[in-house]
Amino acid sequence: MQEIEWAIREYLATHTGRDDVRTLGANESLLESGIIDSATMVGLISFIEEQYGFAVDEEDMVPENFETLAAIARYISESRSARP
């Protein structure tokens, strides 16, 4: 899952201009830190769908899955393994 976290960090750093995401703890809130807002979330979901080859279901678009880098990596890992 570290590779997934790294890819998400790089995506967010590049698309938000926030280099601090590179040193953010895996369990620190992306929402509370202001790194993710609604526009960033739309782009991140598109990135996940393109990069990892699955559609993010609307019911999965909840803070529990996108609050932290660790949560995003876990969501991606679990979603990829659950799909044929």
C-alpha positions in Angstrom: 0.0 0.0 0.0 3.0 2.3 0.3 3.2 2.5 -3.5 -0.4 3.6 -3.6 0.2 6.2 -0.8 3.2 7.6 -2.7 1.2 7.9 -6.0 -1.6 9.7 -4.2 0.9 12.1 -2.5 2.5 12.9 -5.8 -0.9 13.5 -7.5 -2.0 15.8 -4.7 1.3 17.7 -4.5 1.3 18.2 -8.3 -2.4 19.2 -8.5 -2.7 21.3 -5.4 0.7 22.9 -5.4 1.0 21.8 -1.7 4.4 20.3 -1.2 3.5 19.7 2.5 1.4 16.7 1.4 4.7 14.9 0.7 5.6 14.9 4.5 2.1 14.6 5.8 1.6 11.5 8.1 -0.4 8.7 6.5 -3.1 9.0 9.1 -3.3 12.8 9.2 -6.5 14.3 7.9 -6.3 15.6 4.3 -9.7 17.3 4.9 -8.7 19.1 8.1 -5.3 20.2 6.6 -7.1 21.8 3.7 -5.3 19.7 1.1 -8.5 18.2 -0.3 -11.5 20.3 -1.1 -14.5 19.4 -3.4 -12.7 20.3 -6.6 -9.6 18.4 -5.6 -11.8 15.4 -4.7 -13.3 15.2 -8.2 -9.8 15.2 -9.8 -8.5 12.6 -7.3 -11.4 10.3 -8.0 -10.8 10.6 -11.7 -7.1 9.9 -11.1 -7.9 6.8 -9.0 -10.3 5.5 -11.7 -7.8 6.0 -14.5 -4.7 4.8 -12.6 -6.2 1.8 -10.9 -8.8 0.7 -13.4 -12.0 0.7 -11.5 -14.9 3.1 -11.1 -15.4 4.7 -7.7 -18.9 4.0 -6.6 -20.9 7.0 -5.4 -21.7 5.3 -2.1 -17.9 4.9 -1.6 -17.4 8.7 -1.8 -17.4 9.1 2.0 -14.9 10.7 4.4 -14.0 7.3 5.8 -12.5 6.3 2.4 -10.8 9.7 1.6 -9.9 11.3 5.0 -6.3 10.2 5.0 -3.6 8.8 2.7 -3.8 5.5 4.5 -7.6 5.4 4.1 -7.4 6.1 0.4 -4.7 3.5 -0.1 -6.8 0.9 1.9 -9.9 1.8 -0.2 -8.0 1.4 -3.5 -6.3 -1.9 -2.3 -9.6 -3.4 -1.1 -11.5 -2.3 -4.2 -9.0 -3.7 -6.6 -8.9 -7.1 -4.8 -12.7 -7.2 -4.7 -13.1 -6.8 -8.5 -12.6 -9.6 -11.0 
